[in-house]
Amino acid sequence: MTWGAVAVAIVAVGGSGPLMAAAASVVPALAIAFWRNAMALSVLAPVTVVRLGRNRGARPDRRTVLRCSLAGILLAGHFATWVPSVTMTSVATATALVCTQPIWAALIALRSGQRFSSRFWAGVVLAVVGVALMTGADVTVSGRALLGDALALAGAVLAAAYVTVGAGIRAETSTTTYTTFGYGSCAAVLLVVCLIGGVRLEGYPAHTWLLLAAVTIGPQLLGHSLINWALSSISATAISVALLLEVPGAALLAWVILDQAPPLLAWPGIAVLLIGLAFVVLGSRSGAPDGVPHDV
């Protein structure tokens, strides 16, 4: 039952890239990032208001709200880089690169004095080789694809910072409260950016709104919730390794939905990267902040 929920979560999270790439034919990338957070907020906010109304002692103090807001700002940066990346390079490549988040989270932890095993460092080396092979393949495609790779890596770094900031907050407050304030500040930042940049936020056809709803309900709400639920009975390490299946899952969905596949030369890089990430996850559990669930 629990592993079944994890399987559903992997499919849900894996749908993020393909669904956003499909919507991007009509909706600007930053608008997609805004609407998936704003829609998620519209679902979570009423639940949070009711819960905090019933339990006044659970209301977050000003410091917690500010920390949640900081996490949300980092999440906005993640989405502002990750969402455009899936429109510039292949979905599989962008998804694989953003999944390097555990490496960056561990390196952030390293700066605070954490130490990691030789297995972790072997995984980092393999991951770097995998990234080099993937980006090398994209050099043969176009400069735009290479820029997409860079944005996906930037999205991974920002996601790691988001997870690092959020790790301490989640130990003190409920996931619903944390995500409500985090998604709220994330949506607010993205809204300001869209308004300043003149990004169109409405006037889309009906099927596009369905895609935006799907990317919100699937990756943002269903996947996130099921992973949190599964953490009560399955170790974070096991779930983190299982979530690496998101990459081939995203590639399969991109093939079905978009008739898209990464360059043939990129597949060896993706395989090496995933093996490296598995080593990183297995070798860093005692040091880095918990990398699940992530928000892609």
KOLKOLMI-14236 format. One record per residue (C-alpha): z, x, y; residue number from 1. Coordinates in nm, 2 decimals, always signed. Layout:
N
SITE       Z       X       Y  num
SITE       Z       X       Y  NUM
...
//
This chain:
296
SITE       Z       X       Y  num
SITE   +0.00   +0.00   +0.00    1
SITE   +0.10   +0.27   +0.25    2
SITE   -0.19   +0.50   +0.17    3
SITE   -0.42   +0.19   +0.19    4
SITE   -0.29   +0.15   +0.55    5
SITE   -0.37   +0.51   +0.62    6
SITE   -0.72   +0.46   +0.48    7
SITE   -0.77   +0.17   +0.72    8
SITE   -0.63   +0.38   +1.00    9
SITE   -0.88   +0.66   +0.93   10
SITE   -1.17   +0.42   +0.93   11
SITE   -1.04   +0.27   +1.25   12
SITE   -1.00   +0.60   +1.43   13
SITE   -1.33   +0.73   +1.29   14
SITE   -1.50   +0.44   +1.45   15
SITE   -1.40   +0.56   +1.80   16
SITE   -1.69   +0.80   +1.86   17
SITE   -1.97   +0.59   +1.71   18
SITE   -1.86   +0.27   +1.89   19
SITE   -1.83   +0.45   +2.23   20
SITE   -2.17   +0.62   +2.18   21
SITE   -2.32   +0.28   +2.11   22
SITE   -2.16   +0.13   +2.42   23
SITE   -2.27   +0.43   +2.63   24
SITE   -2.63   +0.31   +2.64   25
SITE   -2.51   +0.05   +2.89   26
SITE   -2.16   +0.14   +3.00   27
SITE   -2.08   +0.47   +3.19   28
SITE   -1.86   +0.70   +2.99   29
SITE   -1.57   +0.69   +3.24   30
SITE   -1.59   +0.31   +3.24   31
SITE   -1.55   +0.31   +2.86   32
SITE   -1.24   +0.53   +2.89   33
SITE   -1.10   +0.29   +3.15   34
SITE   -1.16   -0.03   +2.97   35
SITE   -1.03   +0.08   +2.63   36
SITE   -0.70   +0.17   +2.80   37
SITE   -0.69   -0.13   +3.03   38
SITE   -0.76   -0.37   +2.73   39
SITE   -0.50   -0.20   +2.52   40
SITE   -0.25   -0.23   +2.81   41
SITE   -0.32   -0.61   +2.84   42
SITE   -0.22   -0.64   +2.47   43
SITE   +0.09   -0.41   +2.48   44
SITE   +0.24   -0.50   +2.82   45
SITE   +0.34   -0.86   +2.73   46
SITE   +0.50   -0.74   +2.41   47
SITE   +0.69   -0.47   +2.59   48
SITE   +0.81   -0.71   +2.87   49
SITE   +0.94   -0.96   +2.61   50
SITE   +1.12   -0.68   +2.41   51
SITE   +1.28   -0.52   +2.71   52
SITE   +1.38   -0.86   +2.85   53
SITE   +1.57   -0.94   +2.52   54
SITE   +1.73   -0.59   +2.51   55
SITE   +1.82   -0.47   +2.85   56
SITE   +1.98   -0.16   +2.70   57
SITE   +1.64   -0.04   +2.58   58
SITE   +1.49   -0.04   +2.93   59
SITE   +1.36   +0.31   +3.02   60
SITE   +1.52   +0.49   +3.31   61
SITE   +1.32   +0.64   +3.60   62
SITE   +1.30   +0.98   +3.43   63
SITE   +1.15   +0.83   +3.11   64
SITE   +0.90   +0.63   +3.31   65
SITE   +0.79   +0.94   +3.50   66
SITE   +0.75   +1.13   +3.18   67
SITE   +0.55   +0.85   +3.02   68
SITE   +0.33   +0.85   +3.33   69
SITE   +0.27   +1.22   +3.31   70
SITE   +0.17   +1.18   +2.95   71
SITE   -0.07   +0.90   +3.06   72
SITE   -0.23   +1.13   +3.32   73
SITE   -0.29   +1.39   +3.05   74
SITE   -0.43   +1.11   +2.83   75
SITE   -0.67   +1.02   +3.11   76
SITE   -0.79   +1.38   +3.13   77
SITE   -0.84   +1.36   +2.75   78
SITE   -1.05   +1.05   +2.77   79
SITE   -1.24   +1.16   +3.08   80
SITE   -1.37   +1.46   +2.88   81
SITE   -1.38   +1.33   +2.52   82
SITE   -1.57   +1.01   +2.59   83
SITE   -1.86   +1.18   +2.77   84
SITE   -1.88   +1.44   +2.50   85
SITE   -1.99   +1.18   +2.24   86
SITE   -2.29   +1.09   +2.46   87
SITE   -2.40   +1.45   +2.50   88
SITE   -2.37   +1.60   +2.15   89
SITE   -2.36   +1.44   +1.81   90
SITE   -2.07   +1.21   +1.73   91
SITE   -1.98   +1.42   +1.42   92
SITE   -1.97   +1.74   +1.62   93
SITE   -1.77   +1.59   +1.91   94
SITE   -1.52   +1.44   +1.67   95
SITE   -1.48   +1.76   +1.48   96
SITE   -1.42   +1.96   +1.79   97
SITE   -1.17   +1.71   +1.94   98
SITE   -0.98   +1.73   +1.61   99
SITE   -0.89   +2.09   +1.69  100
SITE   -0.60   +1.94   +1.88  101
SITE   -0.34   +2.07   +1.63  102
SITE   -0.44   +2.43   +1.71  103
SITE   -0.39   +2.38   +2.08  104
SITE   -0.06   +2.19   +2.02  105
SITE   +0.07   +2.48   +1.81  106
SITE   -0.04   +2.74   +2.07  107
SITE   +0.15   +2.55   +2.33  108
SITE   +0.45   +2.56   +2.11  109
SITE   +0.40   +2.93   +2.06  110
SITE   +0.46   +2.99   +2.43  111
SITE   +0.80   +2.83   +2.39  112
SITE   +0.90   +3.08   +2.13  113
SITE   +0.79   +2.91   +1.80  114
SITE   +0.66   +3.12   +1.52  115
SITE   +0.40   +3.03   +1.26  116
SITE   +0.31   +3.14   +0.91  117
SITE   +0.02   +3.36   +0.80  118
SITE   -0.14   +3.04   +0.66  119
SITE   -0.15   +2.90   +1.01  120
SITE   -0.32   +3.21   +1.16  121
SITE   -0.57   +3.21   +0.88  122
SITE   -0.65   +2.85   +0.96  123
SITE   -0.70   +2.94   +1.33  124
SITE   -0.95   +3.22   +1.23  125
SITE   -1.14   +2.98   +1.01  126
SITE   -1.14   +2.71   +1.28  127
SITE   -1.27   +2.95   +1.54  128
SITE   -1.55   +3.06   +1.30  129
SITE   -1.63   +2.69   +1.24  130
SITE   -1.65   +2.62   +1.61  131
SITE   -1.87   +2.92   +1.67  132
SITE   -2.11   +2.80   +1.39  133
SITE   -2.12   +2.44   +1.53  134
SITE   -2.17   +2.54   +1.89  135
SITE   -2.43   +2.80   +1.78  136
SITE   -2.62   +2.52   +1.61  137
SITE   -2.61   +2.32   +1.94  138
SITE   -2.75   +2.61   +2.13  139
SITE   -3.07   +2.54   +1.94  140
SITE   -3.06   +2.17   +2.04  141
SITE   -3.00   +2.17   +2.42  142
SITE   -2.78   +2.29   +2.70  143
SITE   -2.66   +1.93   +2.73  144
SITE   -2.53   +1.93   +2.37  145
SITE   -2.35   +2.26   +2.43  146
SITE   -2.19   +2.11   +2.74  147
SITE   -2.08   +1.81   +2.52  148
SITE   -1.92   +2.07   +2.28  149
SITE   -1.72   +2.22   +2.57  150
SITE   -1.61   +1.87   +2.69  151
SITE   -1.49   +1.79   +2.34  152
SITE   -1.29   +2.11   +2.32  153
SITE   -1.14   +2.03   +2.66  154
SITE   -1.05   +1.69   +2.53  155
SITE   -0.87   +1.85   +2.24  156
SITE   -0.67   +2.08   +2.47  157
SITE   -0.56   +1.78   +2.69  158
SITE   -0.48   +1.57   +2.38  159
SITE   -0.25   +1.85   +2.26  160
SITE   -0.08   +1.86   +2.60  161
SITE   -0.04   +1.48   +2.58  162
SITE   +0.11   +1.51   +2.23  163
SITE   +0.35   +1.79   +2.34  164
SITE   +0.48   +1.59   +2.64  165
SITE   +0.50   +1.27   +2.44  166
SITE   +0.69   +1.43   +2.14  167
SITE   +1.02   +1.44   +2.33  168
SITE   +0.97   +1.09   +2.48  169
SITE   +0.89   +0.92   +2.15  170
SITE   +1.23   +1.05   +2.02  171
SITE   +1.41   +0.86   +2.29  172
SITE   +1.21   +0.54   +2.34  173
SITE   +1.01   +0.30   +2.13  174
SITE   +0.64   +0.36   +2.06  175
SITE   +0.55   +0.03   +2.23  176
SITE   +0.73   +0.12   +2.55  177
SITE   +0.59   +0.47   +2.55  178
SITE   +0.23   +0.36   +2.50  179
SITE   +0.26   +0.07   +2.75  180
SITE   +0.36   +0.31   +3.03  181
SITE   +0.13   +0.58   +2.91  182
SITE   -0.18   +0.36   +2.88  183
SITE   -0.09   +0.20   +3.21  184
SITE   -0.09   +0.53   +3.40  185
SITE   -0.39   +0.64   +3.21  186
SITE   -0.59   +0.33   +3.31  187
SITE   -0.47   +0.36   +3.67  188
SITE   -0.59   +0.72   +3.70  189
SITE   -0.93   +0.63   +3.54  190
SITE   -0.97   +0.33   +3.76  191
SITE   -0.92   +0.54   +4.07  192
SITE   -1.17   +0.80   +3.94  193
SITE   -1.42   +0.53   +3.87  194
SITE   -1.38   +0.37   +4.21  195
SITE   -1.42   +0.70   +4.39  196
SITE   -1.72   +0.79   +4.18  197
SITE   -1.89   +0.46   +4.22  198
SITE   -1.88   +0.40   +3.85  199
SITE   -1.99   +0.04   +3.76  200
SITE   -1.71   -0.14   +3.58  201
SITE   -1.86   -0.49   +3.52  202
SITE   -2.19   -0.67   +3.47  203
SITE   -2.24   -0.56   +3.11  204
SITE   -2.40   -0.78   +2.85  205
SITE   -2.18   -0.98   +2.61  206
SITE   -2.24   -0.75   +2.31  207
SITE   -2.13   -0.45   +2.51  208
SITE   -1.80   -0.62   +2.58  209
SITE   -1.76   -0.68   +2.21  210
SITE   -1.81   -0.30   +2.15  211
SITE   -1.55   -0.22   +2.41  212
SITE   -1.31   -0.47   +2.25  213
SITE   -1.38   -0.32   +1.91  214
SITE   -1.31   +0.04   +2.02  215
SITE   -0.98   -0.09   +2.17  216
SITE   -0.87   -0.30   +1.88  217
SITE   -0.98   -0.04   +1.62  218
SITE   -0.90   +0.32   +1.72  219
SITE   -0.67   +0.24   +2.01  220
SITE   -0.44   -0.03   +1.86  221
SITE   -0.50   -0.07   +1.49  222
SITE   -0.54   +0.29   +1.40  223
SITE   -0.25   +0.41   +1.61  224
SITE   -0.01   +0.13   +1.49  225
SITE   -0.09   +0.18   +1.12  226
SITE   -0.03   +0.56   +1.14  227
SITE   +0.30   +0.50   +1.31  228
SITE   +0.40   +0.26   +1.04  229
SITE   +0.29   +0.49   +0.76  230
SITE   +0.50   +0.78   +0.91  231
SITE   +0.81   +0.60   +0.79  232
SITE   +0.73   +0.67   +0.43  233
SITE   +0.46   +0.95   +0.43  234
SITE   +0.51   +1.29   +0.58  235
SITE   +0.34   +1.38   +0.91  236
SITE   +0.18   +1.68   +0.73  237
SITE   +0.01   +1.46   +0.47  238
SITE   -0.11   +1.21   +0.73  239
SITE   -0.24   +1.49   +0.95  240
SITE   -0.44   +1.64   +0.67  241
SITE   -0.57   +1.29   +0.57  242
SITE   -0.68   +1.22   +0.93  243
SITE   -0.93   +1.51   +0.90  244
SITE   -1.13   +1.27   +0.69  245
SITE   -1.20   +1.10   +1.03  246
SITE   -1.48   +1.36   +1.09  247
SITE   -1.70   +1.27   +0.79  248
SITE   -1.61   +0.91   +0.85  249
SITE   -1.73   +0.93   +1.20  250
SITE   -2.05   +1.10   +1.09  251
SITE   -2.11   +0.83   +0.83  252
SITE   -2.05   +0.55   +1.09  253
SITE   -2.28   +0.73   +1.34  254
SITE   -2.55   +0.74   +1.08  255
SITE   -2.52   +0.37   +1.00  256
SITE   -2.47   +0.25   +1.36  257
SITE   -2.68   +0.49   +1.56  258
SITE   -2.90   +0.65   +1.30  259
SITE   -2.76   +0.98   +1.42  260
SITE   -2.66   +1.30   +1.24  261
SITE   -2.56   +1.64   +1.37  262
SITE   -2.81   +1.93   +1.33  263
SITE   -2.84   +2.06   +0.97  264
SITE   -2.71   +2.40   +1.09  265
SITE   -2.39   +2.24   +1.22  266
SITE   -2.26   +2.11   +0.88  267
SITE   -2.14   +2.45   +0.75  268
SITE   -1.95   +2.49   +1.08  269
SITE   -1.79   +2.14   +1.04  270
SITE   -1.69   +2.22   +0.68  271
SITE   -1.53   +2.56   +0.78  272
SITE   -1.36   +2.40   +1.08  273
SITE   -1.20   +2.12   +0.86  274
SITE   -1.08   +2.38   +0.61  275
SITE   -0.93   +2.58   +0.89  276
SITE   -0.76   +2.28   +1.04  277
SITE   -0.61   +2.19   +0.71  278
SITE   -0.45   +2.54   +0.69  279
SITE   -0.34   +2.50   +1.05  280
SITE   -0.16   +2.17   +0.98  281
SITE   +0.00   +2.29   +0.66  282
SITE   +0.11   +2.62   +0.83  283
SITE   +0.25   +2.47   +1.16  284
SITE   +0.47   +2.18   +1.07  285
SITE   +0.79   +2.36   +1.15  286
SITE   +0.67   +2.48   +1.49  287
SITE   +0.42   +2.26   +1.68  288
SITE   +0.48   +1.91   +1.80  289
SITE   +0.38   +1.64   +1.56  290
SITE   +0.01   +1.59   +1.61  291
SITE   -0.01   +1.24   +1.48  292
SITE   -0.11   +0.99   +1.59  293
SITE   -0.38   +1.12   +1.82  294
SITE   -0.58   +0.91   +2.06  295
SITE   -0.95   +0.96   +2.02  296
//
